[in-house]
């Protein structure tokens, strides 16, 4: 099947299934910490799919973008199934920077990911493109040029969105800590 | 620009997000948001001190807007100090490309020097391990460069290959071979210790690697378990030549190395280091693998205790070699890694000294030959990896994963120079294609072994085709060269592996010997194109063939049908396929072993031994992986020697640390011995390795139930269900769990679901046990009878015999010996398997029929001499029951003492504790009796529906009354009477208990 790009509708369930399996494995192993590396997970899911079936290399950003959406869905589903403990009085305010840094270097507590996801969905309501930029950078681990190419908007726009969205999210997260 | 001039929100229409999200342009919310965003970004473009004025001016009267922008700016400002990476934190994110070449994928480890990442090399299109060096001071940098320079000189299969060194964001990194495995330190932590043979095998591999390094003049100087990786094939790689230094510099070395593994001379500044320094570290490492702990010396320097004094089954040669390597005086140690190797088991050539001790020779002899080939053909392998990566990125990307098998060149020129060279050249030329991967030659040789052919055999076109079919390769390629005077004619043909049709053909001539390679290259290019098109039109094969040793492709096909749906554990339906496979190839060891497995798992244990024995006899003809499985089946199904089975399973998990089946087997062996915690760990590992390996879930549930973790057991069963595991073992566990949880609805559901399934007439037995548990012996009897009847109809004689005996045993327990004895002969007529014989002998012993006991136990001892639980558990228990019946309680206690270690084995079914309790009651030792009965009461999960459980309550009552603890006794009597509230009238234990209880009042 030369040059067949699977449609998002075809890919989403596959990637979602793969992510869920991977995430479940990680969560099971790390029961005590209950952390996830969302970016690494998305990449790993994608790599596995690539090995299993002929998901093409050119479709990388395309697949990762879908993977990022799937990751969000996974978080939402996970949150729904878990009785959530709200970040209560004693908890330190959730810092976006800590979160982003943690995502680069290791595990992010699932609770915090859920909080971020909620904030992201609020951002999506009022500024969908900026939310998209954050999702692609954070969950899919894309660089700004990659995001720019993927969304078909200028690099400057992407960077503006990214700068603004971070400030915006930081404020949102500071709010949740109260 | 004024506050309202920015055209807020006009972007919305133009921008199209992916189809998974929708854009909403809602006013006024987004309008405010958009305006604030624009102002925020504009403000940021200005110097910090101008921003406040700019915002105030731009917003004018719009307070909401100003607040929003100011607030955003404040949250932006907040991060400016923080976005700098903290020291020590890797500044890279997954997905990021560094040095323009490596895409970071995920962090896979943390080393002393820095993190290790998995990364994609975008140039070579392969995955690598990328090590970041945390401190990049000039000296560290120099050291790393040195390390890489040294490490690159060493090419050996047991040394991790280093590829490249670079720098990104001021951090030095280097890349090396990505090995999917774990380090030996982790392995030892996980497994405890390794068996002697495995240590010897690792030792030889390490000697080979070290020797290759030493030959380059490089000492490792920090050899330790954490620096040795082992992959899923059991091959090791030495990593981290981080502090290795050229030997010529050894005199000036500084204190580097890990103290515990350092040779004495390494601790002395300026002392001369030599190969013997690494030999010492190797000795420490091997000692640790073998014993599971570090060799401890006393302060006076006496050698550490010999491994054989600490663990069983140590090969004496291995021990001598290790102890010699651990000598404090370097002169006492083996002089080199090669000398060390010669001391090891399997390390001598047997043909005198000095011969065959080259690293390559050693390596070839010890590891499977096909792996040795890998080392020699490193270039080809790398090409293969590169091209498999290219498959995904290639411009044409036809079918992605097409692998083709290449036959040996037919050379009719009479010039041997063409023999091997042309095939290699062809493979290299083919590998340049973006859509082709050549099936690696060493794997083809491996497949030849499975076909029970010599690995050195010429791969003729016919063989190439069979290899292709077995390995799910669509096509195979043949080539020939012939001479016509001074010109050579080269012919290449690609053929469809399934049909044998020619897919593409290319012929070319070379004017002289010198032109042959060029001509071959051209022919390959055009063949590649034709082939790519043809490959694209072949449909994928339906199912992969499993890998198993048989020369008959048809037999392998039948075997594949038996394992359909990817099952590793075949079901009853597989029997005809396996029988067919054996008919086609009577020496097909794996088919025999699988058949044994089916019978053992479906209550037909008497049929299993025949097949597992045959497989075991054929075990020398199969691959190592198969040999483990076959031996496992033999020890389990035929010999029933669980001590051997446990040792084997341990070795298996070491040799194949990625094989779920091995861990499942290890767990099963622990479970048999009643070592539940260990079995839980093993089953969990099996599940982690292969979440689709369904038997591990129900095994895990069984182990968890035995340690009374009912909720966890239930969730393991739920997972089993999620994996569509619907076999009788899981149903039975679910039923028993529901019984423990007093969940009659689930019990009914499980019972109903099990009746009518062919192999599951035992479900009547489950029901009968729960009836007997409540003292409803008549009901139990009826249920047992129905089960027997249905089993007989289905011709499941062993199940019928088991149910008959269990019924008889129920009668015997409550003293109804007439009924019990009447049933035994019928049961024995149905089957004389050992479980039936064991129960029969116990029934006769409980009823005091000594002659029958002697006959049956004699038969057991003779027919099952190696069966662990027959000889060490069942026979003593029967003898004790008989002694007790003859009122010889002392003798009974004596007989039961050695059985204590099996008290918790599920097949003990509480008998040792129960009989011991009875014996202590007889000798009026209330305290001792209490302890025995209490053990049963405390471990109900081991045999949830055992009738001995309520009777143990009665035992506790009697024992505590005897010990003068009236209150405890009263409570225990009440518990028993309550449990037997609905019991049949006039049962002996019940009548007695009521009487005793009333006297207690």
Interface residues (C-beta under 8 A of the other chain):
Chain A: X1 X2 X3 X8 X12 X21 X25 X28 X29 X37 X39 X40 X43 X44 X47 X50 X53 X54 X55 X56 X57 X58 X64 X65 X66 X69 X95 X96 X97 X101 X103 X104 X105 X106 X124 X125 X126 X127 X128 X129 X130 X131 X132 X140 X141 X142 X143 X151 X152 X153 X160 X163 X164 X166 X167 X168 X170 X171 X174
Chain B: X11 X15 X16 X17 X18 X19 X20 X21 X22 X23 X24 X26 X29 X30 X33 X34 X37 X40 X41 X44 X71 X72 X73 X75 X76 X78 X79 X82 X83 X85 X86 X89 X90 X91 X92 X93 X94 X95 X96 X97 X105 X106 X107 X391 X392 X393 X394 X396 X397 X398 X399 X400 X401 X536 X688 X691
